[in-house]
Amino acid sequence: MNALPRRKDAPGDAEERRLFNRLPVLRAERGLSRQELADALGINYQTVGYIERGDFNPSLDLAFRISDFFQLPIEAIFSRQPFRPLSEAVYGRSS
């Protein structure tokens, strides 16, 4: 029995599976370049850029390594919903 091809707009497409992340903010707070973070995680620096832009979702293993590196829970770094700006989330200010 052959599976039916999935429509491009069907649930589960790339946009629906996109992960939002705080990697650029976390790197900036720690003064890390993409290369330095990549070296610490054992990945290519371009992979860090792809993850930051939402072009690539990390594997579960890589998400845990990133979590361990920053010493933060995964849900503080990655989310299926856009993160609120820190100024709003922490200080109650909206732009």
Beta strands, then each sheet from edge to edge (+ up, - down):
strand 1: 20-21
strand 2: 78-79
sheet 1: 1+ 2-
end
